[in-house]
Amino acid sequence: MIICQLADSITSFLQSPLDSITNAFNFFTLQQFALKQFTNDQLARSVEAGNPRMAPEQTSKVVETAVENSRNVGTASYLRNPNITEEEKKVIQQILTTGSATSSGVTISHSPKTIEREKNKTGGWSYVINNGSPMLYVTLFRIAKAMGESFVVTCGYRSPEANAQIRNAAKKSLHMRGQALDVGMGSLTTSQKARFIDLASSEGLGGIQYYPSDNFTHIDVGAVRTWVNDAGVRQGGVAIPSEIMDALRRHERGTPAASISSSQLTTSNAQ
């Protein structure tokens, strides 16, 4: 294939050196990219048909498909993930379509502010699912199902502009990458909040922190950490209950006190 194309390039080069070099470089680069997207079956059929090089329309089609797949990497990954149940896939699809989902007696929904951000494209849930980490929603649903509680997501994706408007927000917040959720704790008891943290930890989530002043728990897929330190025992001027502090410390050590039953789950992967 390369020899045939090289011969063509040499002939063309003798007629127009500069244009030929430029065209050859662009053509070979495109061919190399497209061939990497070929499956073994596609390549075999091409060779059997006596077509040692890809026709322009073949190249164009393969590149088009690869680009489209790259745009939908988040969605494609969860739909193909064998460790996600059909019920969990339906939950994600419902959230993607309507912003909420109800299954097995529990509901995952979003706060009015998050819904507004979704509408004006400065935040929301679709970016998390399509471009960030859809497993965050899978994990949240698994926790909700295990606890028999419904949850409201108060913040998902945040655009850099929206993030800049939030006081004390991390400049490199994972919310801007669609890899974090803030989950309202509603009327959960202190013990239930601690259990939420333990379950999130057992599912392999990275960053976990409870904010008592606004009563929500941040979860993300970054490195294992909490915000608890000498200054972080209080958030917004409100002390974190000792039972929740204990759960956060367990997360830091990698020793959560609770986990979701293996009979309810097929994986503990948070990515």
Summary of the structure (lengths in Angstrom):
residues: 271
radius of gyration: 24.7
end to end distance: 39.8
largest distance: 80.4
contacts: 826
relative contact order: 0.09
helix: 52%
strand: 14%
